[in-house]
Amino acid sequence: MKWTDIHDIAIELCDRHPDVDPLQVNFVDLRQWVMDLPEFDDDPNRCGEKILEAIQAAWIEENE
């Protein structure tokens, strides 16, 4: 999984953190949680605020 796999990342985060409100997660923690996913394999330096915002938005949508 790469940073651009926004939807897949959101599904994994939803599964791994079912009791977490994505709106309450700061980007530092979100970035770490994504990098901790078992299938994630991408350069940490390729991640920026826009990618994290997209992941957060997709996670919110997945929770609904």
Buried (B, 14 or more C-beta within 10 A) or exposed (E): BBBEBBBBBBBBBBEEBEEBEBEEBEBEEBBEBBEEBEEBEBEEEEBEEEBBEBBBEBBBEBBE
